[in-house]
């Protein structure tokens, strides 16, 4: 599983990157709005933290030619080479832009996916990642985990290189279930990333170890 942080909260990223094996950061206009930073400032700050990790930046343009120009501009501006991924919503113009960008050697993440067919078409258009929204599907009784499972099956059955980047989570259980159904990656908010590694029995075990061993470990270090 490739873990990515779905945030532009710089302080949260600093804390997470101190110990969590993250491989990148995903952003979108809503995340930027919540961070209170402009795109240039937010991405520059993120890059200083993540080093050679992936950065997924969503475009705002709606027409294919504009999407392509915007994505190329961002890749050049941020100068991170193959670590840059243009996030493109799955609209007709978005699909068109995906193919053009892939031909130009730019990585693509197809986003705002709610159906298996949207993901499959994105993969055929050349997307490197497809990002189905799990919790938003669950909110409308559309079974987000099942949609992810179907997408994963498609990618495997048709031997497509596209990775599933499950997104939009409200619970740790949702993340558990997408990992068990074969999603290669997930992008997760800071609070849930912290919850992933916690369990009350772990806390009890560590406390017991410290109490039992405090007078027994006699080798200095």
ABEGO torsion letter per residue (X at the ends): XBBBBBBABAAAAAAAAAABBBAEBBBBAAAAAAAGBBAAAAAAAAAAAAEABBBBBBBABABAAAAAAAAAAAAAAAGAEAABBBBBBBBAAAAAAAAAAAAAGBBBBBBGBABAAAAAAAAAAGBABBBBBAAAAAAAGAGAAAAAAAAAAAAAAAGBABBBBBBGBABAAAAAAAAAAGBABBBBBAAAAAAAABBAAAAAAAAAAAAAAAAABABBX
